[in-house]
Amino acid sequence: MKCVEALGRKEFELSDVYAFEDELRVLYPNNNHIKQKIRQQLQVLRNQGYLDFTSRGHYRLRSTY
């Protein structure tokens, strides 16, 4: 969620969140599947009601935090 919030936009694309891959790799050096984890966490955020999938690779925050 911190990466999504750091974007500062209500609507964003998966590629926008992928831009944090290098930063996340430093934070989690043992995780060899950063992009997969990003997609998984976006699904979790969707399931928890924080965001919507609008189309393939496109997302929208339900409200600002």
Summary of the structure (lengths in Angstrom):
residues: 65
radius of gyration: 11.5
end to end distance: 9.8
largest distance: 32.6
contacts: 149
relative contact order: 0.23
helix: 49%
strand: 18%
